[in-house]
Amino acid sequence: MMRSGLLHPPLLAALAGAGHGSQVLIADALYPHDTGANPSAVRIHLNLRPGLVAACDVLQLVADSCYLEAALFMEDADGRASEAVREYQEALAGHRHWGGREVAWSGIERFAFYEACQARNVSVVIATGEVRPYSNLLVTIGVP
């Protein structure tokens, strides 16, 4: 599954332990990291200070390391993709997984997103320093 030079040992181990269909939550700095996701998911804390480490940087490292097949985002209060989500979509444009397919994008409202993050297949939670609202993303690992 791994295909990049990611250097963070706990994140490498967590991604290596996740397989096809596993989900990775890339969460903003204000997300309830301990209570807002599967209790058995590995927590990786990269939220050093507001704005550092940015969620888009984390997403790009995860995408460089794993094939991603889907991305579920938390919709903003108007039911749309936030500025951060639009940045993520640009960052993953052209990213392909098995069969040459691009990442499938979908959004759901905030409380449904929290519920989705409680699922058993959420295996990794990455806390970032992202401070823009509605910048949480749940990606599904695909196959090469």
N, C-alpha and C positions, 0 to 999 in steps of 0.2 A: 504493500500500500504506500509506503514512503517513497518520495522522489525528490527531496530537496536537501539543502544544507542547513536546515533549522538547527540552532545551537542550544536552545533551552532544554536541559535534560528532562525535567518533569513533563513539559509539554510534549517532547518527543515520545516519551514513554506512554503518555496518555493517548496520543494519536496512534501509536503503534499497536496499542491494545484495543483500539476501536476497529471494528470491521465494517464490511458493507452493510449499510442500513443504520449504522450507529449515527447519532446526532451530536453535534458540537454546538453549544450555546456560546456565542460571542456577545457578552453582556456589557452594557454601559456601566459607568461608575456608580449610578444610583440604583441599579437593579438589586433586588433582594437575593444576593448570591447564595446564601446558605439555605433559605427557606423557599426560594422561587424556582427550584429545579429538583430533579430526581435526587433523593438523599444519597444514593450510592455513586453518583457521578463524581469523578475526580475534579477537584477545584484547583485551578491555576490562577494565582493572583498576580496580575501584571498592572494593577491600578496603583502606580507609584505616586501620582499626584494628578490633579485635574488636567486633562489633555495629554497625559503621558501614561501609558502607551495608547495611541489612537486605535480604535476598533478596526479601521480600514487596513492599517498596517498588519494587524493580527490576522484579519481575513486573508490578506495576500499571502502571508506565511503559511497559513493552513492550506490555502489553495495550491501553493507551490509544493506542499508536502503530501497532499491527498487529492484524489479525484473527488470532486463534489458533484452530486447529481441534482440536489434541490436546495432551495433557500426559502425559509419562511420568516417573514419579518413582522414586527409589531407595527400595525398601522397607526398613524397619528390620530388625533381627536376628530379629524374630518374624514377618516377612513381612507387616507391616501398614504403613499410612500413619503417618508420624511426626506429631508436634505441628505442625511447620512445614508439612508437606504439607496437613494439615487447614486450616491458616490460608490456604494458597494456594487451596484449593478454595473456601473462603468468599469470598476476594477476587475470584475469577473467576465466582462464581455470577451467572448472568444474562448473562455475556459471550457474544455470539453471532457467528457467522461466516456465510458463504454459506448461504442457504436457511433462516436463522433457527436453525441448529443450535447447541447449546451445546458447550463444550469436552469432548472425550472423554478421560476419565482412565483411566490404567492404571499399574500398578506392576510392577517386576521387581527381582530380588535384586541386591545390590551389584555383583558382578563382571559380571553380564550388563548392568547399567547402564553400567559403564565401557566395555564392548565396544560398546554401542549408540552411545556418544559418539564413537567412532572413525570412524563412518560419514562418507562423503563429503558428505552433505547437512547435516552439522553445520557451519554457516557462521559462527557467532558464539559465543564463550565469554565470559561475563561473570563475573568474579571478584568476589564480594561479601564483606562482613565478617561474614556470617552464621556463628554459632558453634554453633547447635543441631545435634545429630547428625542425619544422614539428611535433609538439607534441600536436596538437589540435585534440579533439575527440568530436563527437556528438553522444550521446547515447539515445536510445529510451526506454522509460519505458514500461514494459510489464505487464502481469497479474500474480498473484500467481498461 
